[in-house]
Amino acid sequence: MRSFISLYLAIGIVLLLFGMFATGPCPGKETDALDKVVFVLGWPVYLYGDVIQAGLGAEQWLHDRACEGARRRT
């Protein structure tokens, strides 16, 4: 169980880091730590809602979440 939780959190952190550094420059970088924690804890929900249902590209989703946080473009 501990390894499952560690893997879940590690995936969230890797997605956040990938979005911050591998998807291009962040002109209006989000600095709210709470928003980052919420993303790491709830990344499957955001992935389903934004990418699968809304049709946003995965790279754009990562960039929006990492750089702009909850203030995503619509």
C-alpha positions as CSV (number, residue, x, y, z in Angstrom):
1,M,0.0,0.0,0.0
2,R,2.8,2.4,0.8
3,S,4.5,1.7,-2.5
4,F,1.2,2.4,-4.3
5,I,0.8,5.8,-2.6
6,S,4.5,6.6,-3.3
7,L,4.0,5.7,-7.0
8,Y,0.9,7.8,-7.2
9,L,2.6,10.9,-5.7
10,A,5.7,10.3,-7.8
11,I,3.7,10.3,-11.0
12,G,2.0,13.6,-9.9
13,I,5.4,15.2,-9.2
14,V,6.9,14.0,-12.4
15,L,3.9,15.4,-14.4
16,L,4.3,18.7,-12.7
17,L,8.0,18.9,-13.3
18,F,7.5,17.8,-16.9
19,G,4.9,20.5,-17.4
20,M,7.2,23.2,-15.9
21,F,10.4,22.4,-17.8
22,A,9.6,20.4,-20.9
23,T,6.7,22.2,-22.5
24,G,8.2,25.6,-23.1
25,P,8.7,28.8,-21.3
26,C,6.3,29.9,-18.6
27,P,5.7,33.7,-19.0
28,G,3.2,34.0,-16.1
29,K,4.5,31.3,-13.8
30,E,2.1,30.2,-11.1
31,T,3.7,30.5,-7.6
32,D,0.9,29.2,-5.5
33,A,2.2,26.2,-3.6
34,L,-1.3,25.0,-2.7
35,D,-2.3,24.8,-6.3
36,K,0.7,22.6,-7.0
37,V,-0.2,20.3,-4.1
38,V,-3.8,20.0,-5.3
39,F,-2.5,19.1,-8.8
40,V,-0.2,16.4,-7.4
41,L,-3.0,14.9,-5.3
42,G,-5.7,15.1,-8.0
43,W,-3.9,14.7,-11.3
44,P,-6.1,11.7,-12.4
45,V,-9.2,13.8,-12.1
46,Y,-7.7,16.7,-14.0
47,L,-6.4,14.3,-16.6
48,Y,-9.8,12.8,-17.2
49,G,-11.7,16.1,-17.2
50,D,-9.4,18.2,-19.3
51,V,-7.7,15.8,-21.7
52,I,-10.2,12.9,-22.1
53,Q,-13.5,14.8,-21.9
54,A,-12.6,18.3,-23.0
55,G,-10.2,17.2,-25.7
56,L,-7.2,19.3,-24.6
57,G,-3.9,18.0,-25.7
58,A,-1.7,16.3,-23.1
59,E,1.2,18.7,-23.5
60,Q,-1.0,21.7,-23.4
61,W,-2.7,20.4,-20.3
62,L,0.6,19.9,-18.5
63,H,1.8,23.3,-19.6
64,D,-1.4,25.0,-18.4
65,R,-1.4,23.2,-15.1
66,A,2.2,23.7,-14.3
67,C,2.6,27.3,-15.5
68,E,-0.8,28.8,-15.0
69,G,-2.3,26.6,-12.3
70,A,-6.0,26.9,-11.8
71,R,-6.1,30.0,-14.1
72,R,-6.1,27.8,-17.2
73,R,-7.1,29.2,-20.6
74,T,-10.6,28.4,-21.8
